Amino acid sequence: MASFSTRFLGCKVSHSDLQELRERLLAEGHDERAQGADVAVINTCCVTNEAVRKSRQATHRAARTHARVYVTGCAANLAADAFSGVPDNVVVVPKRIDEAVEFVAGNVGAIGCVQADARLDRVRAFVKVQDGCSFSCNFCVIPLVRGASRSRPAERVLAEVRRRVDQGHREVVLTGINLGCYRDRAAGYRLARLVREAGATPGLLRLRLSSIEVNHVDDELVAALRETPTVGRHLHVPLQSGDDGVLRAMGRRYTAATFLRRLAPLEEFNLTSDVIVGFPTEDDRAFERTVEVVAEARLTKVHVFPYSPRPGTVTSDEDPVPPATKKDRSARLRAASDASCQARWRSKLGREDDVLVDRPGRGYGDDYSPWLVDARVGELVRTRAVAVSKEGILAA
């Protein structure tokens, strides 16, 4: 028997991928440990240069404390030299997740003591329904490392949702690289139908989507989100830029006006987003337009990414915006995001919400606003907002 530890960097899909590998090792009888494990699995990210740097850093750190380290995920698939110079006990696995699971499990070795199921890891479970992307934004490396869009059969997705609920997970997040592309044509499923049926799973307290492109926020999906009682009132929709010229240069397939129009029916939802600052064609006016659209769209939490050229993309050789300008724009947008979050939290003062406690002293409301609450992990508690801090809403 081998003992192992796991770590993921990046998005919720990366977490879901690592969970698949983790469960395979547990099912074959290996022992998961937070410290002192023989084997480490690092599931990596490559969306920015900083993400690759952190992935390499995590690999080197794990190599000092584990006999073997397996590097999987997006950065492992990015380029042969992404992990050049790593120690000899590191094995880079440049394979997509299904093949990577087989490789690592086979390399670690199966044993006879088989567990019936993986033990509960988190209150919230991530269920991957789709992988890959068939659209090529000019800055994005993900289609190169994840491949074309492909969807899991609805029957398997719904079975996994039921299994996660039976394991004790109270919330399920449906994840995918381009979630709105979900299709099970043979069974007649698009994402909206999958949301309705997953949301009706007995025992499920809350269902959310990880992230979705604004072009896929259509009337059918909006109706499913609003009419399914277990769906949380939160949606993460990447903006990337609020300037139409920059959006065209990025290869995005919408305008700022389209972004605003598609989100308008979701007025009761907490809307969060991603924005890239310092894209090669972004000047001061383009950035100001982004700030304006962020405000017009009522976005709260904005994940801000300074532009980072990625190998193999259309804009890989372009990076004219000075680092100091990127830093200044990032700071301004993050400050606006913080102010918007605070305003939304203050609007809840004196009101009640259902908070799912996912760690000691902390949980999330129906709209994914953070609450500071004294309750047992895993409980769904009815709370009243009495104050606001930098970390979230204080519950009575």
ABEGO torsion letter per residue (X at the ends): XBBBBBBBBEBAAAAAAAAAAAAAAAAAGBBBBABGBABBBBBBBAABAAAAAAAAAAAAAAAAABABBBBBEAAAAABAAAABGBBAABBBBBBBAAAAAAAAAAAAEBBABBBABBBBABABBBBBABBEBABBBAABAAAAAAEBBBBBBAAAAAAAAAAAAAAGBABBBBBBABAAABBBAAAGBBAAAAAAAAAABBGBABBBBABBBAAABBAAAAAAAAABAABBBBBBBBAGBABAAAAAAAGBABBAAAAAAAAAAAAABBBBBBBBBGBAABBAAAAAAAAAAAAAAGBBBBBBBBBBBBBGBAAAABBABBAAAAAAAAAAAAAAAAAAAAAAAAAABGBBBBBBBABBGBBBBAAGBBBBBBBBBGBBBBBBBABBBAAEBBBX
